[in-house]
Amino acid sequence: MANRVAVIGSGQTFHSGGRADVNGQELITEAVTRALKAAELTIDDIDGVVIGNMDHFEGINYVDTWSVPGTGGTMKPVIKLTTGGTTGTTLAIAGYHLVASGMFSKLLVVGWEKNTESDTTAAITTAFDAIWDRLVFAGAIGGLAVEAQAYLARYNHKPEDAARVVVRDRKNGANNPYAHVQKETTIKQVLASPLLADPVHWLDMCPRTDGACAVIFAAEKVAEKICDRPAWVLGTSVRHNYAFTTDVDLNGLRSMESAAKELFSKTNIRDPLNELDVIEMYLPYSYAGLSWIESLGLCKPGEGPKLVWDGVTDMDGKLPINPSGGPICGNPIGATALIRVAEATLQVQGRAEARQVPGVKKALATGFGGCFWSDLLLFGAKKPE
């Protein structure tokens, strides 16, 4: 039988639009140091390191080797993983399975990115197939705009609906000292911002961010011994369904839909809207906050805007989404999905400070990337049976 596994500590950098004061190693060290402090451990207590980022962004490969002075991984097993935008959740899911397997008892998982050292759109463009995809889905914004147009056409919704998602997340981000963007906005300001690719405006999109995040996974006996409030891994699910963007079905986020069905089946979640307490969701842009909550099964197709306008996903609503502000308030891509994991586990541990949702028992973290991929992790306050 696999070991039960919990997150016992996490740490983040103060994310920003440019960290010229540190190099990659130093950025990583900040997150690792805070994670170790939160778990009341030293680097000598750690058995191994899993690390990753979108290395083609910076054009610097082999992060598993050159980052060792930053992670503290000297003479420890170090594993590198990268899966595009889902890198952070890939790292977390791998960390969970490596500990559950019995190979490690305390594992340090690190995601990071220095977006200021890259041309994000150019880097993403080169990741697409030169014949079939590149001229159609060049960069992230164009592809997301196509999804947004399809959603608006399907249900006759309005750009104001998406802007309401930005208002929610920016309000939450103002309470998060680690967020890149800590300033509230209005629907009018979102719609008045420059149009990037119809219907997506400047303020509909996440920013380009420098940042790092570290999360410590521990086996059952270790977690219970050294942590008073572990955040237990209840289940995970992964869907990387497509190889080409031209294969993607834009009628909802199909990968999230199938991943959610699997995860909720494994964890006996029948009514996610009423059984989950908080969601930390990878929303790279506002329209995802409408369509993707439908794919998660929180409401029927086309009803996402009503859920948002009714305040159901606000901090004081039935199911708060992104109390941290989410990617709309900061997107250091290799770390972004791992930040969702860190923030979800902080909620379960009751340690999210000003962004804490009262009484969190179950928290969901999601990852997104590549050809509309999805990863999910569910955390709970109660140890799984």
N, C-alpha and C positions, 0 to 999 in steps of 0.2 A: 504493500500500500504506500502510495506517495505521501511524503511529509506534508502536513499543513504548513502554510507559509503566511507570514505577515510582513507588512511594512512597519518598521520600528522608528524610522526617522527620515527626514528629508531636508534639503537645503537648496536655496536659489541665490543667484546673484540679484542685484538691483538692476533690472533690465532697462536698456536705454537704446536710443537711436545711434549711439556710437560710443564704444569704450576704447578710446585711443590711449587710455592710461594703462591698459593691460594687454599682454599678448594672450594667445590661446591657452597656454599652460596656466597662466595666472588667473584667467577667467574661470577655468575649471577648478582651480584650487579654492576659489571663493565658495563655490557651491559645495565642494567636498567637505571643506572645513565646517560649514554650517550644518551639513547633514550629520557629520560625526558628533558635533556638539549636541544636536537634537537627540541623538540616540545614546548619548553619554558613552561613546566609544572612542578609541584612538585608531589610527590607521593600522596599527599592529594587530588589532582584533579582526580585521577584515581578511577573508580567505581568498577573494578574487575580485576582479573588476570587469564589468561589461560596459563598453563605451561606444558612442557613435555620433555622427552628424551627417549632414549632406556634403560630403567632402569635395564633390565637384563644384560646389559653390565657391569655396575659397581656393580651389585648385591645389590643395595640400592633402596628400594621401598619407596612409599609415598612421592615423591618429592613435592607434593602439600602441605604437612604439614611441613617438615623440612626446606624447602626453604624459608619460610615466612620471616625470617630476611633478606634474600637476595633480595627478590622481593619487600619487603615493603608491603606485603599483609595482615598485621595485621588488623583484624576486617573487612576484605573485602571478598567477595565471591571469592574462588579460585577453579579452575577446572583443573584437570589433564587429559591429553589425550596422548596416544602413539600408533603409528601405524607403528613401525619399521622405515625404511628409510624415509618414507613419513611423519614422525612425524611433521616436520617443516611446511609443507603445510597443514597438517591436522589442526594444531594449527591456522594457518592463516585463513583458510576457516571457522573454528569454530568461530574465533574472528569476522570475517565479519558477519556471520549469527546472532551471539548474539547481535551485535550492530544494524544490520538491523532490527531485531525483536523488537527493542525498549527497551530491557531489560537493556542495558548499553548505555551510551553516550560516554564514553572514556574508552577503554579497553586495558590493557597491556598484550601482548602476548610474551611469553618467551620460547625459546628452548635452550638447552645446552647439553654438553657432556664432560666428562673427559676420553677420550679413553685410556690415560696412566694408568688408574686404572682398566683396563679390559683386557681380552684376547678376542679380537674381533672375531676371527675365531671360537674359542671354544664356545663363546656365541651364535653366529649365528647358529652353528651346532646344539645346543640344542633346537633351535626354530623350527627345522624341525621335521616332523613326523618320529619317530624312525624306523618304518617298511617300509614305502613307499619312503621316501625322503633322509634320513640322509646319507646313504651310497653312494648316487649318487651326491647330491649337498651339500656336507659338506663344509660350509663356503661360503663366498661371491665370492672368486676368481675363484673357480672351476665352479660355475654356470655361471659366466660372460664369462669364457673361452669357455664354451659350446656354448653360444650365438655367440661369436666371430667366432668360427670355422664354425658354421652354416652359418654365413654371408659371410665369405670368400669363402666357398664352393659354395654358391648360385650364387655369382657374379664374382668369380675368381679375387677378389681384392687382394691387397698386404698389408703386415704389415706396409709398408712405409706410406700408406694412413692414418692409425690410428695414426702413429707417428706424422703426420702433425697436427693433432688435439692437441696433447701434446705441440708441438712447439707454436701453436697459444695461448693456454691458459696460458702456462708458460710465454710467452711474455707479455700477459695482466696482469698476476699476479705480475710481476715485478713493475707495477705501482700502486699496491694496498697495502697500509701500513698495512692493517689488515690481509693480506694473510699469511698463514703458510709458503708457498714456494714462495719466491720472486726472483727466479733465472731462467734465460732463459736456454733453452736446444736446442739440435739439433736432427735431425732425426737419425743421426749416433749414438748419445749417447743413445737415446731411445732403438734402436735395439741392442746395445751392453750391455745394462743393463741385470741383471740376469733374466732368464726365470722362471716365477712362475708357469704357467700352459699354455701350448702351445695353442694359440700364444701370450699370455699376458706376457709382460715383466714388470720388477719392475717399470720402469718409465711410463708404460701405466696406472698404477693404482694410485688412490688417496692415500694420506698419512693418517695416524691415527693422529687425531688432538684433542687438548683441546680447547674449545671455547664456547661462548654463544652469543646469539643475542636476542634483544628485539625490538618489533614493536608495535606502538600505533595506534589503529583503533579508529576513531571518527565518530559520526553521523553527518549528513549533516550540520545542523545549527551550531554545535560546530566547525566542521572542517573549515567552511567558516569564522567563527568569529576569530579563533585563528591561522590560518595557511594561509600564502599568496600563497602557491603553494601546495595544497593537491594533493595526488596521488589517484585518484578515482578508486574504484573497479568496473570494467565493467562487470565482470563475472567470474564464477568458474566452474570447472568440476572435478569429481572424478571417477576413475575406479579402484576398487580392485576386479579384475575379478576371481582370482583363489584361491583355498584353498591349493592345493598341487603343488609343482614345476613340478611334472611329468605331470600335466595338461597343462603347459604353451606351447603356440604356439610360437616357436622361429623364425617364418617367419615375422620378424619385431616386434616392440613393440606394440602389439595389444591393450593394455590398453591405451597407449598414442594416438594411432590412433583413437579409439572411443571417448576418452575424448576430443581430439582436434576437431573432427567433431561436437560434442555437443556444445563446447564452441564457436567455430567460427560461428555456426548457430545462437546461442543466441545473439552474438555480431555483426552480419552482416559482418564478415570477410570472404571474398570470395577468396582472394589471399594473404595468410599470408606472403609469401616472400616479397611482395611489400607493404603490408599494415601495417606490424609490423615494429617498428624502432629498437628494441633490444630484445634479449632473454637472460634471466639468467636461464641456464639449469642445472639440476642435472645430471652431467656426472660423474659417479663413476669410469669410465675408458674410454680409448680413443676410442674404437670401437663404443661406444654409440654415440659419436660425428659424426659418419657416418650413422649408421642404424636409429637412433632415429630421426634425422632431416628429414629422409624420412617418418617416421611414423607421424610426425607433418604436413606433406603435403607441405614441402618447396621445394620438388623436387620429381621426380618419383623414384620408387624403384630401387636401384642400382646406383643412380646418386649422392649419398651423397659425395663420394670422389671428384668428379669433382667440386661440389659446394665449398668444402673446399680448394682444390688446386687452384681454380680460385680466391681465396681471398674474396669471397662473404660474408663469416662469420667473416672476420678479422675486426679490429677496424675501418678501413677506407673503409670497404666493404658496400654492399647494406644493409645487415642485420647482424650487429655484434652479435656474441654469446659469452657470458661470458666475458664481459669487466673486470670483477673482477678477472678473472682467474679461477673461478668456483671451484668445488670440487677437481679437479686435483691439485689445489694449496692450498687445505685445506678442511678437511672433519670431523668436529665435529658433528657426525651423527644426533643427536637429534636437532641440530641447523642448519644443512646444508641447508635444503629446506627453512627454514625461512630466512636464509641469502640470498637465491635467491630472496625472496620477498623483503627484505630490499634493496638489490642492484637494483632490478627492479624499486622500488619506488623512490630511489635516482636518477635514470636516468630520470624519469618523472619529478621530482622536480628540475632537473638541479643542483643537489648537489653532484654529484659523483666525483668531483675534477679531478684528473689526469686521471681517467678512464671514464670520461664523454663522451658520444656520443652526438654530436650536434643535437639539435632540436627534442628530443624524445617526441612523442605524445602518443605512445602506447608501452607498455613493457609487455612481457610475462614472468612469472616465472613458473618453473616446479618442481615437486617432484617425486622421484622414490624410490621404496623399496620393501621389502617382496617378494612375488611371482610375480615379475615384474609388480608391481602396478604403477599407474601414477595419479598425481594430477596436475591441471593447474589453474593459476590465471592470469587474464588479467587486467592491470592497465592503466589508461589514464589521460591525462592532462585536458581533458574536462569532466565536470560532465555528467553522463548518463542521458538521458531523461526519 
